Amino acid sequence: MAVLMRLTRLSPSRLFASTALATVLAAGLAGCQTTAKGPDTTGSIGTASRPTTEAEWRVVLDRSEALYKARPDDVGAAMQYAQALRATGQHTQAVAVLEQVSLKNSRNKQLLGAYGRALAEVGRYAQALEVLSRAHTPDMPDWRILSAQGAVLDQLGRYEDARRHYAAALKIAPDEPSVLSNLGLSYALSKDLKKAEATLRKATAQPGKILRW
């Protein structure tokens, strides 16, 4: 509980998109060995080959930068490069890369999802919400986007709106640990520490799953 109380005193910018933080926190609560695998940009780097250390991400960064420079209009190349930039802490540059490629691919929902997350990571929450709203549609909702929208709403202090998004995500992906960890952080931000702890414990209790952003 003391850890959760310290968590509520962190600035919103340090808390956003912090499933890795939720992972560590929840692991501490549950006494498990759940690990995070770095930024999750669907479709760029497969889970099996996802780097787990900064040194490994640096290798990916060098390779993806070369590919991006050779093919700057290629969505896949841009997304992989942006993912490596995010993983190595270069969030502003990641936004610039995704912004540029999205100008010519404004209907690519996978790209918009990555761009919206990147915007939120640099604190551009209003723009992130607008971009994320175009990354899926009401008739075909994506639970990952719903969870990301919830995380942005939390940073705007709109906790009830955020939790409605998490609830919608959990209807599509029941007990998904990444959604549960975002929900746990939402409760922590609003200082409902009992619910935060219970939710994070539930996130780590899911068998065969890895918490991720």
N, C-alpha and C positions, 0 to 999 in steps of 0.2 A: 504493500500500500504506500509506503514511503517513496518508492520509485515512481509510482503513479502521481503522487503529489508533486514531485520534482518535475515530472513531465508536463504538468499543467502550467508551469512557470516558464517553459520554453516559448520563444517567439513563434508565431504562426508560420513564418517563412522556414524555420528550422524543422517544423513538424510536417509540412506538406510533402506528400508523396514519400512518406517515411515508413513504408512497409518493412524496410530493413530494421528500422528502430523498433517497430511493433514486434517484429520477429524476435529480436534480442530480448525485449521486455517480456513478451509472452513466454519465451523459452525460459527466462528466469523464473517466471511465476509457476510454470509447469514442470520445471526441472528436466526439460527435454533438450535434444540436440538439433532442433530445427534450424536450418540455415537459409539465408537469402542468396539468390543467384545474380543479383544486379538488376538493372533496369529491364523490364519486360516489354519489349516492343515486338508484338506478335508478327511473326513471319520473317524476321530479319536473321537472327542467329538461333539455331535449333537448341532446345533444352539440353540435349545430350552433349553438345559441343560448347555450351555457354561457358565463357571464361569465369573463373572464380577469384582471381587475384588481380591486383592492379597491374602487375607485370604482364599478365596474360592479356589484359585489356589494352595495354600499350601496344602489344604486337598486333592486335586486331585494329587498333586505331591507325597505325602506320599503313597496314594493308588496305583498310577501307578508305583512308584518305587518298591513296594513290588511285584507287578505283573511282572514287568520286571525282577527282580532278580530270580523269580520262573521260568520264561520262556524267557530267554535272546534271543532266536532265533525267537521268535514270532514277526512278523512284526507289528501287531496291538498294541501289548504291548509296543514295542520300540517306535512307533510313538506317542502313547499317553504320554509316559514318556518324550520324547523329547519335545513335545508340552508344557507340564507343566514346564519343565526346561526353555524353551524359555520365557514363560510367567512370570517366576520369575527371569529373568535376567541371567540365567546360560547358556549362549549361547555356550561357548566352550564345556561344558559337553554334551549339546544337539548334537553338531556336532559329538562328539566321539561316542555317542550312535547310531546315524544314520549311521555313517561310518561303525561301526562294523556290524550292521545288513544288510547293503547294500552289504557287501562282499559276502554274501550267497544268496542275492536276487537282483542281478544286473539288472534284467529285470522288476522289479516291478516299474511301472511308478509313482504310487502314492507315494511310498517311495522315489524315486529319486527326485520328486518335493519338498518334505519336506526337504530332504538332501541338495538340491541345495539352497533353501532359507536359511537354517541354515548356510551354508558355506558363503553366501553373508553377513549375519548379523555379521560375525566375520572378514569381510574384505578379504576373500579369493575369490576374484571376478573371476579370470581366471578359477579356479577350479569349481566355481559355474556355470559359463557359460557352461562348458563342461558337468557337471552333468545334468543341466537343459535341455540341448540339447537332452539328452537321455530320458527325462521324457515325451516326446510326439514325434509325427512323422509328416512330412509335409502333409501326406494324412489324418491324424487325429489330427489336432492341438488342443491344449487346451488353451483357452483364459487366464486362470490363469497362466499358464506357460509362455505364451507370455508376459504377463504383468510383471512377475518376471524377465524374461530375459531383458525386457526393463529397469527395475529398476537397474539391474546390469550394463547394458551398460551406463546408466546415470552416475554411479559412476566412470566409466572409461573415462568420458568426451565425449562419443560417442553419442551425443544427437540426431543426425539425425537417426542413427541406432535404438536408443531406441524408437523414435517416430514411426518408421516403425513397430516396434513390437506392440506398443500400437494401431496403426491404424488397424493392423491385428486382434488384440484382440477385438476391438470394432466392427469389421465386424461380429464376431461370437456372441458377447454379446453387442449389441448397448446400449449406454448410461450407461453401467455398472459403478457405482460410484467408485469402487476400481481402475478401470483402469483410469478413468478420474482424480482421485486424484493423481495417479502416474504421469499422463501426466502433471497435474498442477505443481507438484514438478519438473518435468523435465524442464518446462518453467522457473520456479523460479531459478533453478540451472544455467541455461544459461542466467539469468538476463532479460528475456522477461517477465516483471512483469505484463503487461496488459493482455497477454494471460494466464499467470498463474492465475490471479484473475478471469478472465472470465471462465476458465476451472474448477476451484474449486467451483465457484458459480453454474455452471452447475451440478457438482457432487452432491451438496447438494439439488438440485432441483428435483432429481429423486424420485417419490412417492413410499413409501412402501419399500425402500431399505436402507440398512445400509452399510456405508463405512467400508471396512475391508481389511486386507492384505491377 
